Amino acid sequence: MSIRLLALALVAGVSLAHAAPPPESVPPTEKNAAASENVDVDAMARAKDVDSNTSAAHDRAPPAGAAPGGTAAPAPRPTPLAPPDAARQRLAAGCETNATSLLDAAEKGDYAAATKDFDAKMRSALPVPKFKQAWESLAQFGALQARGQSHASENEGYVAITIPLIFERANLYAQVACGSDGLIAGFYVKPLAVPGS
């Protein structure tokens, strides 16, 4: 299925995203005192997932498609960007800017601005009213508390930017895909899977 056909989909289930490993602990000094005051979004997500998964771990059935031994067959993953040439680097930077603008505008409720960088197919598949309805449906997860570190990958000729979204009651991720023209060709939000759960 081409990523161009993907529109905003709120899907309950397992995703392939993994939280970044925790940063090494460094004692605060004058040089990094400001950095120590920043919120560690990944730590927040891991702590929330550990709390919710320990109580629900015994109530869950194995996921559909799981192998008889209890392990699921690995699905193909997008490849990280290869050593970037100048054009790929510019495309990834532009796509990250578009993804950030989309999320910033959506958080403010400016849905026309959020969809301004959509390509023609995305504009027809996800017009402003549909985008508004889909984004507002995320309120079921509570308020958006923070965003995690964005990660770029390449899949089927598209650059995809994945951004963890930490809500009060769930950890999700947004993925924004851009075509070679730099316009947004795909966007969706899915649950963020916890490694080892």
C-alpha positions in Angstrom: 0.0 0.0 0.0 1.5 3.3 -1.0 2.0 5.8 1.8 0.2 8.4 -0.4 -3.0 6.5 0.3 -2.6 6.8 4.1 -4.6 9.5 5.7 -5.1 10.3 9.4 -5.9 6.9 11.0 -6.5 6.4 14.7 -5.8 2.7 15.1 -5.7 0.7 18.3 -3.0 -1.9 18.2 0.6 -2.6 18.0 3.0 -0.2 16.2 6.7 -0.6 15.3 8.0 2.6 17.0 10.3 2.2 19.9 11.2 4.8 22.5 14.7 6.1 22.5 17.0 4.6 25.1 17.4 6.7 28.3 20.2 9.2 28.2 23.2 8.6 30.5 22.9 10.3 33.8 25.2 13.3 34.1 25.3 15.3 37.3 24.2 18.9 36.7 27.0 21.5 36.4 26.9 25.2 35.5 27.4 24.1 31.8 24.5 21.7 31.6 22.2 23.2 34.4 19.7 24.4 31.8 19.6 21.1 30.1 18.8 19.3 33.4 15.6 21.4 33.8 14.2 20.0 30.5 11.5 17.4 30.6 12.6 13.9 29.6 9.6 12.9 27.5 10.9 9.4 26.9 11.3 8.8 30.6 7.7 10.0 31.1 6.4 7.7 28.5 8.4 4.7 29.8 7.2 5.3 33.3 3.6 5.6 32.3 3.7 2.5 30.1 5.4 0.4 32.8 2.7 1.4 35.2 -0.2 0.7 32.8 1.4 -2.5 31.4 2.1 -4.2 34.7 -1.6 -4.1 35.7 -2.8 -5.1 32.2 -0.2 -7.7 31.3 -2.1 -10.6 32.7 -5.4 -9.6 31.2 -4.2 -9.5 27.6 -4.4 -12.3 25.1 -1.5 -12.7 22.7 -1.8 -10.4 19.7 -3.3 -11.7 16.5 -0.6 -13.1 14.2 1.6 -14.1 17.1 3.7 -17.2 16.6 2.8 -20.3 18.6 5.8 -19.8 20.9 4.4 -16.4 21.9 6.6 -14.3 19.8 5.3 -12.2 16.9 7.0 -12.4 13.5 8.9 -9.1 13.0 7.4 -6.8 10.4 9.5 -4.9 8.0 10.7 -1.5 9.3 11.5 1.7 7.4 15.2 2.2 6.9 16.9 5.1 8.7 18.2 7.7 6.3 21.4 6.7 4.7 24.4 9.0 5.0 22.7 12.1 3.7 23.6 13.8 0.5 22.8 17.5 0.4 19.4 16.9 -1.4 18.2 14.3 1.0 19.3 16.4 4.0 17.3 19.4 2.7 14.3 17.2 2.0 14.4 15.7 5.5 14.9 19.1 7.1 12.0 20.5 5.1 9.8 17.6 6.0 10.6 17.9 9.7 9.7 21.6 9.5 6.4 20.8 7.8 5.7 18.1 10.5 6.4 20.5 13.3 4.3 23.2 11.7 1.4 20.7 11.2 1.5 19.7 14.9 1.9 23.2 16.2 -1.0 24.5 14.2 -3.2 21.5 15.1 -2.5 22.0 18.8 -3.6 25.7 18.4 -6.8 24.6 16.6 -5.7 26.3 13.3 -6.6 23.4 11.0 -6.3 25.3 7.8 -2.7 26.1 8.7 -2.1 22.5 9.7 -3.1 21.3 6.3 -1.4 24.0 4.2 1.6 21.8 3.3 -0.5 18.9 2.1 -0.1 17.7 -1.5 -3.1 17.5 -3.8 -3.9 13.9 -2.9 -3.8 14.6 0.8 -5.9 17.7 0.5 -8.6 15.6 -1.3 -8.3 12.6 1.1 -8.1 14.7 4.3 -9.8 18.1 3.8 -9.7 20.6 6.7 -13.1 19.5 8.2 -12.0 15.8 8.3 -8.6 16.7 9.7 -10.3 18.8 12.4 -12.6 16.0 13.3 -9.8 13.4 13.5 -7.5 15.7 15.5 -10.2 16.6 18.0 -10.9 12.8 18.4 -7.5 12.6 20.1 -9.0 14.3 23.1 -10.1 10.9 24.3 -6.5 10.4 25.4 -6.5 13.6 27.5 -4.4 16.7 26.9 -1.2 16.6 24.9 1.6 17.0 27.5 4.7 16.8 25.4 6.4 15.7 22.2 9.4 13.5 21.9 12.5 13.6 19.7 11.6 13.4 16.0 13.2 10.7 13.9 13.6 10.6 10.2 13.5 7.5 8.0 13.1 6.7 4.3 10.5 4.3 2.9 9.4 3.7 -0.7 11.0 7.0 -1.8 9.3 9.1 0.9 11.0 10.8 3.9 9.0 10.0 7.0 9.3 12.0 10.2 8.1 10.1 13.4 7.3 12.2 16.5 6.2 10.7 19.8 3.2 12.4 21.3 2.7 12.0 25.1 -0.9 12.4 26.1 -2.3 12.2 29.7 -3.7 8.7 29.1 -1.7 7.3 26.2 1.5 7.4 24.3 1.0 7.9 20.6 3.2 8.8 17.7 2.6 10.9 14.6 4.2 10.1 11.3 4.4 12.7 8.6 5.6 11.5 5.1 6.9 13.9 2.5 7.3 13.3 -1.2 10.2 14.5 -3.3 8.5 17.9 -3.7 8.7 18.4 0.0 4.9 18.5 0.5 3.1 16.3 3.0 2.0 13.1 1.3 0.9 11.1 4.3 0.0 11.6 8.0 -1.3 9.4 10.7 -1.3 8.9 14.5 -0.9 5.5 16.1 -0.3 4.0 19.6 3.3 3.9 20.6 4.4 0.3 21.4 6.5 -0.4 24.4 9.5 -2.6 23.7 9.2 -6.0 25.4 5.5 -5.7 26.1 
